[in-house]
């Protein structure tokens, strides 16, 4: 699957700066205006233990027709650029404008906020583009109410397909409430981080193989690129430790006691991921040391070769310099075989020096 390029960071900051001075809760999409805008319909899944229904809302006006029953209602929205759609959903379910402002602001870090009637969680769904060697982030907001879960995805995503299949197949998820659905959504996002870790490990093995096999000038740039991508991935993962811990301990009627054990399992996964990221960074540091060692060894070999060549030519230069002096009382200057004897002496000296260097294992 080909992914869209990440938005230029400077473009994100310029969009964020447009909010300066605006009233709190002002909805302003902070994405790239040049990116393709897909007006995907709102997906609604309603279920209980015995049945499930699914439908799509094509227009904003239909949001007002949504009816909340005793069934679990999951409403998924794709595309944050349509702020009016986000606003109408927020008004329908009494979501604070400050939370909606964070929903449409794609430059958010993972966090959790507990309000009187809902819990708001921001996560990053991360994929790895093996072709371009980069991570692709998709901001996902999850708002949990009593029997309703709202999810907002920055881009079209496949990450929730597994959860949808579990609902359709009458899985355990249909026996529990909105808090368990929230757990399932968070868990599937976190599980996809393991695929990213596998991609990083394959990438590091590929770099190490290149460095070990032969010297490549591109290796340093590739190492730096992987280091930057690992740091970016760590920024998305590390805050999750606090997010999941807060969900476990949160004093809210929306998170039932029986569901907290499942969030504890997600916490274990997040800790494993953070430890794996630290391990990958250490491995990458070792690869960088190996790269520097190869560069130093190659430089030392070059210097050694140049030193041997210079050392060989020192006596030859001396001999040539001596017989370059035009004194009258130098009998060798008028000897018939003097030129050939001088060349022979140079050859013998060179041969003896090379044999000596070879014996010392300098060449």
C-alpha positions in Angstrom: 0.0 0.0 0.0 1.4 3.4 -1.0 1.2 6.1 1.6 1.0 9.8 1.2 4.0 11.9 2.0 4.2 13.4 5.4 3.1 17.0 5.6 6.0 19.5 5.7 6.6 20.3 9.4 7.0 24.0 8.6 3.5 23.9 7.0 2.1 22.4 10.2 3.6 25.1 12.4 2.3 27.8 10.1 -1.2 26.4 10.2 -1.0 26.2 14.0 0.2 29.8 14.2 -3.0 30.8 12.4 -4.9 29.9 15.6 -3.0 32.6 17.6 -5.4 35.0 19.2 -8.5 33.0 18.2 -11.0 32.1 21.0 -10.5 28.7 22.7 -12.4 25.9 21.0 -12.0 27.4 17.5 -11.9 24.5 15.0 -9.1 25.0 12.5 -7.7 22.1 10.6 -3.9 22.1 10.8 -3.2 19.7 7.9 -1.7 20.3 4.5 -4.2 22.1 2.3 -2.6 20.6 -0.8 -3.2 17.0 0.2 -6.0 15.0 -1.3 -9.3 15.4 0.6 -11.5 12.4 0.6 -15.0 13.1 1.9 -15.6 9.6 3.3 -19.0 8.9 4.7 -19.4 8.5 8.5 -19.5 4.8 9.4 -21.9 3.7 12.1 -21.8 0.3 13.8 -24.5 -0.5 16.4 -24.5 -3.8 18.3 -25.4 -5.7 21.4 -24.9 -9.3 22.4 -27.4 -10.7 20.0 -27.3 -8.5 16.9 -25.3 -5.9 15.1 -26.1 -3.3 12.4 -24.0 -1.1 10.1 -24.8 1.9 8.0 -23.2 5.0 6.5 -24.0 8.7 6.7 -23.4 10.6 3.6 -24.4 14.1 4.6 -23.8 16.3 7.7 -27.5 16.8 8.2 -28.0 13.1 8.8 -25.9 13.4 12.0 -29.0 14.9 13.8 -30.9 11.7 12.9 -28.6 9.5 14.9 -30.5 7.8 17.7 -28.8 6.6 20.9 -30.3 3.4 22.3 -29.3 0.8 24.8 -27.0 -0.8 22.2 -23.3 0.1 21.8 -22.9 2.8 19.1 -19.6 3.2 17.4 -19.3 6.2 15.0 -16.1 6.4 12.9 -15.2 9.5 11.0 -12.4 9.8 8.4 -10.9 13.1 7.3 -10.4 15.9 9.8 -10.4 18.7 7.2 -14.2 18.8 7.3 -14.4 20.6 10.6 -18.1 21.2 10.2 -18.7 17.4 10.3 -16.6 17.2 13.5 -18.5 20.2 15.0 -21.9 18.7 14.4 -20.9 15.3 15.9 -19.5 17.2 18.9 -22.7 19.1 19.4 -24.8 15.9 19.0 -22.9 14.2 21.9 -22.1 17.3 24.0 -18.4 17.2 23.4 -16.5 20.3 24.6 -15.1 22.6 21.9 -11.7 22.3 23.4 -11.7 18.6 22.7 -12.9 19.1 19.2 -10.2 21.6 18.7 -7.6 18.9 19.5 -9.4 16.4 17.2 -8.8 18.6 14.1 -5.3 19.6 15.2 -3.2 16.9 13.7 0.0 18.0 15.5 -1.0 16.5 18.9 0.9 14.1 21.1 -0.7 11.0 22.6 -2.7 11.9 25.7 -5.9 11.2 27.7 -8.4 13.7 29.2 -11.1 12.8 31.6 -14.3 14.9 31.5 -17.6 14.6 33.3 -19.5 12.7 30.6 -16.7 11.3 28.4 -13.0 10.2 28.2 -10.9 11.6 25.3 -7.8 9.7 24.1 -5.4 10.7 21.3 -3.2 8.1 19.7 -1.0 7.8 16.6 -1.4 4.8 14.3 2.1 4.3 12.9 2.9 2.4 9.7 6.3 1.9 8.1 6.9 2.6 4.4 9.6 0.1 3.4 10.1 1.7 0.0 10.8 5.2 1.2 12.2 4.1 4.6 10.0 6.3 6.8 7.2 6.0 9.3 3.7 7.3 8.4 1.7 8.7 11.3 -2.1 8.8 11.3 -3.7 10.7 14.3 -6.7 8.9 15.8 -9.0 10.4 18.5 -11.2 8.2 20.6 -14.0 9.7 22.6 -15.8 7.3 25.0 -19.2 8.1 26.4 -21.7 5.9 28.2 -22.9 3.7 25.3 -21.2 5.6 22.5 -17.7 5.6 21.1 -16.6 8.2 18.6 -13.4 7.8 16.6 -11.8 10.3 14.3 -9.1 9.3 11.9 -6.9 11.8 10.1 -6.6 9.5 7.0 -8.4 6.4 5.7 -7.1 3.5 7.8 -7.3 -0.3 7.9 -6.3 -0.6 11.5 -9.8 -1.1 12.9 -10.8 -3.8 10.3 -10.0 -6.6 12.8 -12.2 -5.0 15.5 -15.1 -4.7 13.0 -14.7 -8.4 12.0 -14.8 -9.4 15.7 -18.1 -7.4 16.1 -19.5 -9.0 12.9 -18.6 -12.6 14.1 -20.3 -12.3 17.4 -17.0 -12.1 19.4 -16.5 -11.4 23.0 -16.5 -7.7 22.2 -20.3 -7.7 21.8 -20.9 -8.9 25.3 -19.2 -5.9 26.9 -19.7 -2.1 26.9 -18.2 1.0 25.3 -15.2 0.8 27.6 -14.3 -2.6 26.2 -14.7 -1.3 22.7 -12.3 1.5 23.6 -9.8 -1.1 24.9 -10.1 -3.1 21.7 -9.4 0.0 19.5 -6.4 1.1 21.6 -5.1 -2.5 21.7 -5.2 -3.0 17.9 -3.3 0.3 17.4 -0.6 -0.7 19.9 -0.3 -4.1 18.4 0.5 -2.6 15.0 3.6 -0.9 16.6 5.2 -4.4 16.8 5.1 -4.5 12.9 6.9 -1.2 12.9 9.5 -2.6 15.3 10.0 -5.6 13.0 10.5 -3.2 10.1 13.1 -1.3 12.1 15.0 -4.5 13.0 15.0 -5.6 9.3 16.3 -2.2 8.3 19.1 -2.2 10.9 20.1 -5.7 9.8 20.2 -4.5 6.2 22.4 -1.5 7.1 24.7 -3.7 9.2 25.1 -6.1 6.3 26.0 -3.3 3.9 28.6 -1.9 6.3 30.1 -5.3 7.0 30.3 -6.3 3.4 31.8 -3.2 1.9 32.2 0.5 2.6 29.4 2.7 1.3 29.2 6.4 1.4 25.4 6.3 1.7 25.6 4.3 5.0 26.0 7.3 7.2 23.0 9.1 5.7 20.9 5.9 6.1 22.0 5.5 9.7 21.0 9.1 10.5 17.7 8.6 8.7 16.9 5.5 10.8 17.9 7.3 13.9 15.5 10.2 13.1 12.7 7.8 12.3 13.3 5.8 15.6 13.2 9.1 17.6 9.9 10.1 15.9 8.4 6.7 16.6 9.6 6.9 20.2 7.8 10.3 20.6 4.5 8.6 19.6 5.0 5.5 21.8 6.5 6.9 25.0 3.5 9.0 26.1 1.3 6.0 25.8 2.8 4.6 29.0 1.2 7.5 30.9 -2.0 7.3 28.9 -2.6 3.6 29.6 -1.6 3.9 33.3 -4.1 6.8 33.7 -6.9 4.8 32.1 -6.2 1.9 34.6 -6.4 4.3 37.6 -9.0 6.7 36.3 -11.9 7.3 38.6 -14.7 7.3 36.0 -17.9 5.4 35.7 -17.2 5.0 32.0 -14.4 2.5 32.7 -15.8 -0.5 34.5 -13.7 -2.6 36.9 -13.8 -5.7 34.7 -12.3 -3.8 31.8 -9.3 -2.4 33.7 -7.4 -5.8 33.5 -7.5 -5.5 29.7 -6.0 -2.0 29.8 -3.3 -3.5 32.0 -2.5 -5.9 29.3 -2.2 -3.0 26.8 0.2 -1.4 29.3 2.4 -4.4 29.2 2.5 -4.2 25.4 3.4 -0.6 25.5 6.2 -1.2 28.0 7.6 -4.0 25.8 7.5 -1.7 22.8 9.3 1.1 24.6 12.0 -1.3 25.8 12.3 -2.6 22.2 12.7 0.9 20.9 15.5 1.5 23.4 17.1 -1.7 22.4 16.9 -0.8 18.7 18.5 2.6 19.4 21.4 0.8 21.2 21.8 -1.6 18.2 21.8 1.4 15.9 24.4 3.1 18.0 26.5 -0.1 17.7 26.1 -0.1 14.0 27.2 3.5 13.8 30.3 2.6 15.9 30.9 -0.2 13.4 30.6 2.2 10.5 33.0 4.7 12.1 35.4 1.8 12.8 35.3 0.7 9.2 35.9 4.3 8.1 38.9 4.6 10.4 40.3 1.2 9.3 40.0 2.2 5.7 41.7 5.5 6.4 44.4 3.7 8.3 45.0 1.3 5.4 45.2 4.2 3.0 47.7 6.1 5.2 49.7 2.9 5.6 49.9 2.4 1.8 50.9 6.0 1.3 53.5 5.8 4.0 55.0 2.6 2.4 55.2 4.3 -0.9 56.8 7.4 0.6 59.3 5.3 2.6 60.3 3.4 -0.6 61.0 6.6 -2.5 63.1 8.2 0.2 66.3 6.2 -0.5 65.6 6.4 -4.2 65.3 10.2 -4.0 68.5 10.3 -2.0 70.4 8.3 -4.6 69.0 10.4 -7.4 69.9 13.6 -5.5 73.5 12.5 -4.8 74.2 11.8 -8.5 72.4 15.0 -9.4 75.3 17.0 -7.9 77.6 18.0 -10.8 80.9 17.9 -9.1 83.9 17.2 -11.3 85.5 14.6 -9.0 82.7 12.1 -9.2 84.1 9.2 -11.1 80.7 7.5 -11.5 79.6 10.3 -13.7 81.9 9.2 -16.5 81.6 5.5 -16.0 80.2 3.7 -19.0 77.8 1.6 -16.9 77.1 4.1 -14.2 73.5 4.8 -15.3 72.5 1.2 -15.3 74.4 0.5 -12.1 72.4 3.4 -10.4 69.1 2.0 -11.6 70.1 -1.5 -10.5 71.0 -0.1 -7.0 67.6 1.6 -6.8 65.8 -1.6 -7.8 67.8 -3.7 -5.2 67.0 -1.1 -2.4 63.3 -1.1 -3.4 63.1 -4.9 -3.4 64.9 -5.2 0.0 62.5 -2.6 1.6 59.4 -4.4 0.2 60.7 -7.7 1.5 61.3 -6.2 5.0 57.8 -4.6 5.0 56.2 -7.8 4.0 58.1 -9.7 6.8 56.8 -7.1 9.3 53.3 -7.6 7.9 53.0 -3.9 7.1 51.8 -4.7 3.6 
